Amino acid sequence: MSCFNANTIRSDFPVLDQILYDGKPLAYLDNAATTQKPHHVIHAVQEYYEAYNSNVHRALHFLAERATVAYEETRKKVVSFIHANTERSIIYTRGTTESINLVAYSWGRKNIDEGDEIILSEMEHHSNLVPWQILAQEKKAKLCFIPVLEDGTLDLNAYTHLLSSKTKLVAITHMSNVLGTINPVQKMIDQAHQAGALVLLDGAQSVPHVSIDVSQLDVDFLAFSGHKMLGPTGIGILYGKEAILESMPPFHGGGEMIHKVELEQSTYTELPHKFEAGTPNIAGVIGFGEAIDYLEGVGMGAVQSYEQLLTQYALSKLEKISGLTIIGKALERGGAISFTCEGIHPHDLSQYLDREGVAIRGGHMCCQPLVRKFDSTALNRLSLYLYNMEQDIDQLIEALLKAKEFFKT
């Protein structure tokens, strides 16, 4: 397919090297939900627990010093990976969901007032919808939605008209986890800033797959998750502009985020630790740093180019299956492809495919409003990553054709 050596990459992922039912190999195509982990990440987590398990930022002994250095080294890697200006802008969270909730609870409760408007889109994941619903109900603010067009792209004319002096925040996904659509966020960020609004970008599906430069984008907040980019679960990142984060009150209270504590009141420490109360997911952070090293070693440009070729291969194969309808036809897209298969419920189809060794998603993808917009309650979705190959797609296609025959009887 290209000079990209997926065979070599695939050999780094032990979970992929297994045989399932009736001698069928695993074709893992559920990467938008979570990605598999390479040996490098698994060994980094194991080494932490075996060799230097300790808490960070607290003790002065050898284990604690080594753990703290490794923990903070990952923060430096994140700065480089997303082209941020300072480690003070990088907040460790449990994932994209907590990152967005942090902004909603901390920045939102300080800056959103009655009558203010927050612009979202109709393609948002629940994690970039429900926190703003809670905030808007509490503050008596208004949520405004950019419509999704039939081809799976955003109605940018409608977006332009939604922006006003009342707009305080635009919170949008960079890449849809359902449609694969890559939104033109640079233009949208520029427009929002011209209207005086801040922008939060949900990068859960984009940061693992494309090169991100937060300085060039001039985005105010970026949220993403380690487990969707080869890292462990339970670790995520909130990037925020330093001045904005400085102005925000703490999200959680407890150890580590304090400067001075008295019985009646406390003062808080500096960024980024002001937002990192309690004992963190140290092993997760260290594993995440190793995942970033792995992706940097491959090269994000190479990852994106390979996935584009693989996505086109998948689309070309799926489009030839009668009765199968692909949801979303955006030209600028990533490797998440949702579809329906006439006469087969998505849950039944995903279970059938599982018996053929193929792992895909069946359901509402944590995007119920978007799925309903396309006249469905559930869809099937395949989603690709750098270790997938044409043979995975071929195995899916063969299984889909068998399913059509099976459910026809």
C-alpha positions in Angstrom: 0.0 0.0 0.0 2.9 2.4 0.8 6.4 2.4 2.3 4.7 2.5 5.7 5.7 -0.8 7.3 2.5 -1.9 9.1 3.8 -5.5 9.4 6.6 -4.3 11.6 4.4 -2.0 13.6 1.8 -4.8 14.1 4.4 -7.1 15.6 4.8 -4.6 18.5 1.2 -5.2 19.7 0.9 -8.6 21.5 -2.9 -8.6 21.7 -3.1 -8.7 17.9 -1.1 -11.9 17.7 -3.9 -14.3 18.7 -6.3 -16.6 17.1 -10.0 -16.5 18.1 -13.0 -18.7 17.2 -12.5 -21.5 14.8 -8.9 -20.5 14.0 -9.8 -17.0 12.9 -7.2 -14.2 13.5 -8.3 -11.1 15.4 -9.1 -8.1 13.1 -9.4 -5.3 15.7 -11.3 -2.4 14.1 -12.6 -0.7 17.2 -9.8 1.9 17.7 -12.1 4.9 18.1 -13.2 3.2 21.4 -9.7 2.4 22.6 -6.4 1.4 21.0 -4.2 -1.5 21.7 -0.9 -1.1 23.5 2.6 -1.8 22.2 5.2 -3.8 24.1 7.0 -0.5 24.9 4.0 0.9 26.8 3.2 -2.4 28.6 6.9 -2.7 29.7 7.1 0.9 30.9 4.1 0.4 33.2 5.4 -2.9 34.4 8.9 -1.5 35.1 7.4 1.3 37.2 5.6 -1.1 39.4 8.5 -3.5 39.6 11.4 -1.1 39.9 10.4 2.3 41.3 6.8 2.3 42.5 6.4 5.4 44.7 4.3 8.5 45.0 5.4 11.7 43.2 6.3 15.2 44.4 6.3 14.1 48.1 9.3 12.1 49.3 13.0 12.6 48.8 14.1 9.0 48.6 15.4 7.3 45.4 12.1 5.6 44.3 10.1 8.9 44.7 12.8 10.9 42.9 12.8 8.5 40.0 9.0 8.3 39.8 8.7 12.1 39.9 11.3 12.6 37.1 9.5 10.0 34.9 6.1 11.6 35.7 7.2 15.1 34.8 9.1 13.9 31.7 5.8 12.9 30.1 4.5 16.4 30.5 7.5 17.7 28.5 6.7 15.1 25.8 3.1 16.3 25.6 4.3 19.9 25.2 6.5 18.9 22.3 3.8 16.6 20.8 1.1 19.3 20.5 3.5 22.2 20.1 2.6 24.0 23.3 4.7 26.8 24.8 5.0 25.6 28.4 4.5 22.7 30.7 2.3 24.9 32.9 -0.4 24.6 30.2 -0.5 20.8 30.4 -2.9 19.3 33.0 -3.2 15.6 33.7 -6.7 14.3 33.9 -8.4 10.9 33.7 -9.3 11.5 30.0 -11.1 13.7 27.6 -14.3 13.6 29.6 -12.7 14.8 32.8 -10.8 17.5 30.9 -14.0 18.9 29.4 -15.8 18.7 32.8 -12.8 20.6 34.4 -13.3 23.5 32.0 -17.1 23.4 32.4 -17.0 23.4 36.2 -14.0 25.7 36.7 -14.0 28.2 33.8 -17.7 27.8 33.1 -19.0 28.5 36.6 -16.8 31.6 36.8 -17.5 33.1 33.3 -20.9 31.9 32.1 -23.9 34.0 33.2 -27.6 34.0 32.6 -28.3 34.7 28.9 -24.8 33.8 27.7 -24.5 31.4 24.8 -22.4 28.3 24.2 -22.1 27.0 20.7 -21.8 23.2 20.2 -22.4 21.1 17.2 -24.9 18.3 16.5 -22.1 15.8 16.1 -20.7 16.1 19.7 -19.8 13.1 21.8 -21.8 13.0 25.1 -18.6 14.1 26.9 -18.7 17.4 25.0 -22.5 17.8 25.4 -23.7 16.7 28.8 -21.2 18.9 30.9 -22.5 22.0 29.0 -26.1 21.0 29.4 -25.5 20.8 33.2 -23.8 24.2 33.2 -26.4 25.9 31.0 -29.2 24.6 33.2 -27.5 25.8 36.3 -26.5 29.2 34.9 -29.6 29.7 32.7 -27.4 30.0 29.7 -28.3 29.0 26.2 -26.9 26.1 24.1 -26.7 26.8 20.3 -26.0 24.0 17.9 -24.3 24.0 14.5 -26.3 21.7 12.2 -24.8 18.6 10.6 -25.5 18.4 6.9 -26.5 15.3 5.1 -23.0 14.6 3.9 -21.7 14.6 7.5 -20.1 18.1 7.5 -21.0 21.1 9.6 -23.2 23.9 8.2 -20.6 26.6 8.4 -23.0 29.3 7.2 -25.2 28.5 10.2 -22.1 28.7 12.5 -21.3 32.1 11.2 -24.8 33.3 12.0 -24.8 31.7 15.5 -21.8 33.7 16.6 -22.7 36.9 18.4 -21.7 39.1 21.3 -23.6 36.6 23.5 -21.3 33.8 22.5 -18.8 33.0 25.4 -17.6 29.6 24.3 -17.5 27.4 21.2 -16.9 23.7 22.1 -16.5 21.4 19.1 -15.0 18.1 18.1 -12.1 18.2 15.8 -12.9 14.8 14.3 -16.2 13.0 14.7 -16.1 9.6 16.3 -19.2 8.6 14.3 -18.8 10.2 10.9 -15.0 10.5 10.7 -15.5 14.1 9.6 -12.5 16.4 10.2 -13.9 19.8 10.9 -12.2 23.0 9.6 -11.3 24.1 13.1 -8.6 26.7 12.2 -11.3 28.8 10.4 -13.8 28.1 13.1 -11.4 29.1 15.9 -10.5 32.4 14.1 -14.2 33.2 13.7 -14.9 32.5 17.3 -12.1 34.7 18.5 -13.3 37.5 16.2 -16.6 37.3 18.1 -14.9 37.5 21.4 -15.5 33.8 22.4 -13.1 31.1 23.6 -12.8 27.7 21.9 -12.5 24.3 23.4 -11.5 21.6 21.0 -12.4 17.9 21.7 -9.3 16.2 20.3 -10.1 12.7 21.4 -10.3 11.4 17.9 -7.9 13.8 16.2 -4.8 14.0 18.4 -4.0 10.2 17.9 -4.2 10.5 14.1 -3.0 13.9 12.9 -0.4 16.4 13.8 -1.7 19.1 16.2 -0.1 22.5 16.8 -2.0 24.3 19.5 0.1 27.5 19.0 -0.8 27.7 15.3 -4.4 26.9 15.9 -4.5 29.5 18.7 -7.0 27.2 20.5 -7.9 28.1 24.1 -8.5 24.5 25.4 -7.7 21.1 23.9 -8.8 17.8 25.5 -7.6 14.3 24.6 -7.1 10.8 26.0 -4.1 8.6 26.3 -5.9 5.3 25.7 -7.0 6.4 22.2 -3.3 6.9 21.2 -1.7 3.6 22.4 -1.4 4.7 26.1 -3.1 3.3 29.2 -6.6 4.0 30.3 -7.3 6.6 33.0 -4.9 9.2 31.7 -5.8 12.3 29.7 -4.7 15.8 29.0 -6.2 19.2 29.2 -4.2 21.9 27.4 -5.2 25.4 28.2 -3.6 28.8 27.5 -1.6 29.7 30.6 -3.3 33.0 31.3 -6.8 31.4 31.2 -5.8 28.5 33.4 -4.3 31.0 35.9 -7.6 32.8 36.2 -9.6 29.6 36.8 -10.4 28.3 40.3 -9.4 24.7 41.3 -11.5 21.8 40.1 -10.7 19.3 42.9 -9.4 20.1 46.4 -6.9 18.0 48.4 -3.3 17.2 48.6 -0.7 18.4 46.1 -2.8 21.4 44.7 -2.3 23.5 47.8 0.3 26.1 48.8 -0.7 26.8 52.5 -3.6 25.2 54.4 -5.2 26.6 57.5 -8.3 25.3 59.3 -10.5 28.0 57.8 -9.0 28.5 54.4 -6.2 27.6 51.9 -4.2 29.1 49.2 -3.3 27.1 46.0 -0.1 26.2 44.3 0.9 27.2 40.8 0.1 25.6 37.5 -0.2 22.9 36.5 -0.5 21.3 39.9 -3.3 23.6 41.0 -5.6 21.2 39.0 -4.0 17.9 40.0 -5.2 17.1 43.5 -4.4 13.8 45.2 -2.3 10.9 44.1 -2.3 10.8 40.3 -2.3 7.8 37.9 1.5 7.7 37.9 1.8 4.4 36.0 -0.7 5.7 33.4 1.3 8.9 32.9 4.6 7.0 32.5 2.9 4.6 30.0 1.4 7.5 28.2 4.9 9.1 27.8 6.1 5.9 26.2 3.1 5.9 23.8 4.0 9.4 22.7 7.6 8.3 22.1 6.3 5.4 20.0 4.1 7.7 17.8 6.9 10.2 17.5 9.1 7.4 16.4 6.7 6.4 13.6 6.0 10.0 12.7 2.5 11.6 12.9 2.7 12.5 9.2 3.3 8.9 8.3 0.5 7.8 10.5 -1.9 10.2 8.9 -0.9 9.3 5.3 -1.1 5.6 5.9 -4.5 5.9 7.5 -5.8 7.9 4.6 -4.9 5.2 2.2 -6.3 2.5 4.4 -9.6 4.5 4.9 -10.0 4.8 1.1 -9.4 1.1 0.7 -12.1 0.4 3.3 -14.6 2.8 1.8 -14.1 1.4 -1.7 -14.8 -2.2 -0.4 -17.8 -1.2 1.7 -19.4 0.8 -1.1 -19.7 -2.4 -3.2 -21.8 -4.3 -0.7 -25.5 -4.0 -1.6 -27.8 -2.9 1.2 -24.9 -1.3 3.1 -25.2 2.5 3.7 -22.2 4.5 4.8 -23.2 7.4 7.2 -21.3 10.6 6.4 -19.5 11.3 3.1 -17.1 14.2 4.1 -14.1 14.5 1.9 -11.9 15.6 4.8 -12.2 12.6 7.1 -10.4 10.1 9.4 -10.6 6.4 9.7 -13.9 6.1 11.6 -16.6 4.7 9.3 -20.2 4.2 10.4 -22.8 2.3 8.4 -26.0 0.4 8.5 -26.8 -3.0 6.8 -30.3 -3.4 5.5 -32.3 -6.0 7.5 -29.7 -6.5 10.2 -29.7 -4.8 13.6 -26.3 -3.3 14.4 -26.1 -5.2 17.7 -26.8 -8.5 15.9 -24.3 -7.7 13.1 -21.5 -6.8 15.6 -22.1 -10.1 17.5 -22.0 -12.1 14.3 -18.8 -10.4 13.1 -17.2 -11.1 16.5 -17.6 -14.9 15.8 -15.7 -14.2 12.6 -12.9 -12.6 14.5 -13.8 -9.1 13.6 -14.1 -6.5 16.4 -16.2 -3.4 15.5 -18.6 -1.2 17.4 -22.4 -1.5 17.4 -24.6 1.1 19.2 -25.1 4.8 19.4 -21.4 5.6 19.9 -22.1 7.9 22.8 -23.6 10.3 20.2 -27.4 9.6 20.5 -28.6 13.0 19.0 -26.3 12.6 16.0 -27.3 8.9 15.4 -31.0 9.9 15.6 -30.4 12.7 13.1 -29.6 10.0 10.6 -32.9 8.2 11.4 -31.3 5.4 13.5 -31.0 4.3 17.1 -27.8 2.4 16.5 -25.1 2.1 13.9 -22.1 -0.1 13.2 -18.7 1.5 13.1 -15.2 0.4 12.1 -12.3 2.5 13.1 -8.7 2.2 11.9 -5.3 2.8 13.4 -1.6 2.5 12.4 -1.4 -1.3 13.1 -4.4 -2.2 10.9 -3.8 -3.7 7.4 -5.7 -4.4 4.3 -6.1 -8.0 5.5 -8.2 -6.7 8.5 -10.6 -4.9 6.1 -10.7 -8.0 3.8 -11.7 -10.1 6.8 -14.4 -7.6 7.7 -15.8 -7.6 4.1 -15.9 -11.4 4.0 -17.6 -11.5 7.3 -20.2 -8.9 6.2 -21.1 -10.9 3.1 -21.5 -14.0 5.2 -23.7 -12.1 7.7 -26.0 -10.9 4.9 -26.5 -14.5 3.8 -27.0 -15.7 7.4 -29.6 -13.1 8.3 -31.4 -13.5 5.0 -32.6 -16.9 6.0 
